[in-house]
Amino acid sequence: MTSFDTSPQLNVWRALLALAVVFVMLATTGWTALRGHRETTPLQASLSAWEHGRVGGHRLPDPDESPARLARFFVSLTERQRAGLAHSYPLAVGNMNGAPVELRYRANRIALKKQRKVEKKRMHDSRLSPVGQQQAGRRMHRFESLMSKGRQILAFDPDGSGRIAEVFGNLDKAERISVVVPGVDTDLLTFQRTNRRYTAPVGMAEALYAAERTASPTTRTAVIAWADYTAPSGLGVDAATAMRAEDGAVRLNALLRALPGSAPVTTFCHSYGSVLCGVAAHEMPRRVADIAVAASPGMHASQASRLGTGARVWAMRDASDWIQDVPYLEVGGLGHGADPVSTAFGARVLSAQDARGHAGYFEPGTDSLRNFADIGVGAYDSVLCAHDDAGCRDGLSATTTAGRA
C-alpha cells in the first residue's frame, strides 16, 4: 500500500468507506456505467501472434498451458529456436509462466526496447496534450532504466499504468526465494524511486536482498519485486474492497506455481499487498513456507487459521503507523477483516521498531527489515518478537529451512 505513506486523514478513509457503500448499492442495482470497447493491448497482440505461430513446423502450445508443460516445451527446443521465439513474441514469452527465467529476461529486454521507441514517438505527437507528452517522456525514461545492464525483468506489461516484476539474485539457483508484494499506487512509474527509495518495490526488494545476505552469507537467496498486478489507485473504493486483491491473487499464485526449483518461498506483503496475500493464501503452493505482512489493513480472514494455508503467518506494525486507526472490519465486501497483529488473529507478531510510520518497514537498520531477512533465510530463532514472551518463535528453530514438500 505504497501511497498510504502520504499520511492521509483517517476521516477521509472513513468517508471513502461510506462512499464505497453507495457505489456497491449502485453497482448491484445496475446504475454503474459500462466500460466501452478497448483496443487490443500490446500483450494481447503478442499472445494472439503466438497462438498463430509455429516452430520447427509445429504449432506453438497454448500460452495458458501449465507451467510444467510449457517448461518441457522450451526444453525441447534448440537455443536458436528459443531465441527466435523471444524476438518474435517478446511480451508473450516475457510474461509466460513456464518459460526459462533467463529467456524471460531476454524477451522483456526486447519488449522494453520496443515500448521505449513507442513512447519516444509519443513524446513528439502533436495530438497529445503537453501533459500527455510529458507522461510519455516519463515512461520512456522508466523503460530505459529497466533496460539497464544487469536488470532481470521477469514480467512486463506496458498497458495502462503497467505491471512489472524484477528479480534480484539467481532465481534458478536460489536456496530461498522471497517475493515482495506491495500495495496501492504501485505501477510502472512508482516501481522505483530515487527519493524515499525504500518505499517503492525495487528499493524494498534491494534492501531485503542485502539484509538476507547479511543474515546468512552462505545462503543463496533471490528476491522478486512483484508489481505484476493492477493495484488500487489511492484510497478509493478499490482500496476498501478486495476486488484488486482477488485479481492479483490469481496472478501471484500463477507466479508461485511457476518458480523454478523447489526452494522454500516467503511472501512479504505490505499494506494492501497483505490483503492480496490473504486472499491468495489458500491457493498458494506448499513450497510457500512463510507469509509475512506489515502495515496490514486486514487479510480477509477473522483468524490466521482461516487463511487455509500451512504456511507460517507473521505480522508486524510499527507504533507510529496510522493504519492501526483504520476500522478492522468487513461488512458487505467493504473492509478487510480482523487486525493481523491482534492476539485473537493468531499470527506470530514481530517487532517493527524504528520502521518509521506506514511506509518504512524496509528501511535498513530497522527491526522490521532484520526480521524479514531472518524469516527469508529461515533463521527463525533470530527473529525479534513484539512481546517479551517471544511467543512468535514457539515451535521453531534455525534448522527449519526446508519448507514443506
C-alpha positions, 0 to 999 in steps of 0.5 A: 500500500505504497501511497498510504505513506502520504499520511492521509486523514483517517476521516477521509478513509472513513468517508471513502468507506461510506462512499464505497457503500453507495457505489456497491448499492449502485453497482448491484442495482445496475446504475454503474456505467459500462466500460466501452470497447478497448483496443487490443493491448500490446500483450494481447497482440503478442499472445494472439501472434503466438497462438498463430505461430509455429516452430520447427513446423509445429504449432506453438502450445497454448500460452495458458498451458501449465507451467510444467508443460510449457517448461518441457516445451522450451526444453525441447527446443534448440537455443536458436529456436528459443531465441527466435521465439523471444524476438518474435513474441517478446511480451508473450514469452516475457510474461509466460509462466513456464518459460526459462527465467533467463529467456524471460529476461531476454524477451522483456529486454526486447519488449522494453526496447520496443515500448521505449521507441513507442513512447519516444514517438509519443513524446513528439505527437502533436495530438497529445496534450503537453501533459500527455507528452510529458507522461510519455517522456516519463515512461520512456525514461522508466523503460530505459532504466529497466533496460539497464545492464544487469536488470532481470525483468521477469514480467512486463506489461506496458498497458495502462499504468503497467505491471512489472516484476524484477528479480534480484539474485539467481532465481534458478539457483536460489536456496530461498526465494522471497517475493515482495508484494506491495500495495496501492499506487504501485505501477510502472512509474512508482516501481522505483524511486530515487527519493524515499527509495525504500518505499517503492518495490525495487528499493524494498526488494534491494534492501531485503536482498542485502539484509538476507545476505547479511543474515546468512552469507552462505545462503543463496537467496533471490528476491522478486519485486512483484508489481505484476498486478493492477493495484488500487489507485489511492484510497478509493473504493478499490482500496476498501474492497478486495476486488484488486486483491482477488485479481492479483491473487490469481496472478501471484499464485500463477507466479508461485506455481511457476518458480523454478526449483523447489526452494522454500518461498516467503511472501512479504506483503505490505499494506494492501499487498497483505490483503492480496496475500490473504486472499491468495493464501489458500491457493498458494503452493506448499513450497510457500513456507512463510507469509509475512505482512506489515502495515496490514489493513486486514487479510480477509480472514477473522483468524490466521487459521482461516487463511487455509494455508500451512504456511507460517503467518507473521505480522508486524506494525510499527507504533507510529503507523496510522493504519492501526486507526483504520476500522478492522472490519468487513461488512458487505465486501467493504473492509478487510477483516480482523487486525493481523497483529491482534492476539485473537488473529493468531499470527506470530507478531514481530517487532517493527521498531524504528520502521518509521510510520506506514511506509518504512518497514524496509528501511535498513537498520530497522527491526522490521527489515532484520526480521524479514531477512531472518524469516527469508533465510529461515533463521527463525530463532533470530527473529525479534518478537513484539512481546517479551514472551517471544511467543512468535518463535514457539515451535521453531528453530534455525534448522527449519529451512526446508519448507514443506514438500 
